[in-house]
Amino acid sequence: MSGGLPTPEIGHITRSDYRNVYEPAEDTFLLLDALEKDGDWLRRRSPTLALEVGCGPRRQPCEHAIDRPRCADVVHGWRRSGSGCVTAFLGQVLGASSALYLCTDINAFAAAITAKTGAVNKIPVDSIVTHFAVGMQQRIAGAIDVLVFNPPYVVTPSEEVGSRGIEASWAGGVDGREVIDKFLPLVPKLLSPQGAFYLVLIKENRPAEIMQHMQDEYGLAAEIVLHRRAGYEGLCIARFWRPGTVEKQ
Amino acid sequence: MRLITHNMLQCHVKGCTTNNFPLQIQDAELETLEAEFNPGFVQRLIPKLHWGALYHTAVSLGIEDLPEQMPEEVTEDLLRAIHKVALETRVKEGKAVCLGCGHVYPISNGIPNMLLQDNEV
């Protein structure tokens, strides 16, 4: 970590829990660094509603990753369900009592861990078991001030995406983009006028193409807040927001 | 699930388009979570609230701290009441039931489950 804020306490999550939830790794830490780096930018916009989208069952034990030929590819992919670490950290950046922190995950176990991580770190986090923002979309449309998504971004065969097998936990399909591309159309619907969206990407996802798409299709500005080479993943954190929105001084 | 979060949830069963918000909380086991009162935050939260849904849900749970109509003048007392009802009242166990189609969303260990079976989507 580059700055002053400590990494959230996650000591309550046990080894066996990590069979079900994502153990924070390089991509998580890069996301934390990006949120911390953006702290002043975010706080100037007085965020009220934050949503972290989790994404599905994570039942990939380590040994399985090792015996797969593309294990190096999946090392960050297999445990991508939220541990609550990112939202707990966002709560430190923005202030525990300054915003409402919502987290979704399709996995009830991950949702429970997320809520506990919030409690341990004294950040009130409300977990909801759902896919993306289903069941909330109408009510939170145009209301999300900080939206965070660390998607399954690993390049895999298409048929692994959304399967019932463990591979669904990391599988991003063609270019690692299949889940990402499903989520992107939601972004302009969810973001408030001053809202910002943080997305974890690897170079195989072609971040520049995604940023151009979000600009052309939805008029969202985009920039890479941070990037880092982790192994050969080429991780980056992209931020999307509505340009020209007045920042409160 | 705190009542603020309940305020964001809507039935999404295919074809269920009327009377699908708010979900009615049934068989509720309530708990109080103390949270730091931040008047600025509560004030910012007001425009994102559906007041009628919050009021009627609170009343259905026996909580009568809120006025039926959102007052024009926002006082600290009002902000404290919203804080207590929306941010400190949590449904630990129970059900969130759609009054339009009858679908039941379970609430377990404070977490609502909004997932549907494949044939309901």
Interface residues (C-beta under 8 A of the other chain):
Chain A: S46 T48 L49 G95 A96 S97 S98 A99 L100 L102 I106 A108 A111 A112 A115 P124 D126 S127 I128 V129 T130 H131 V134 G135 M136 Q137 Q138 R139 I140 A143
Chain B: M1 R2 I4 T5 N7 M8 L9 Q10 C11 H12 F21 L33 A35 E36 F37 N38 G40 F41 R44 L45 K48 H50 L87 Y105 S108 N109 G110 I111 P112 N113 M114 L115
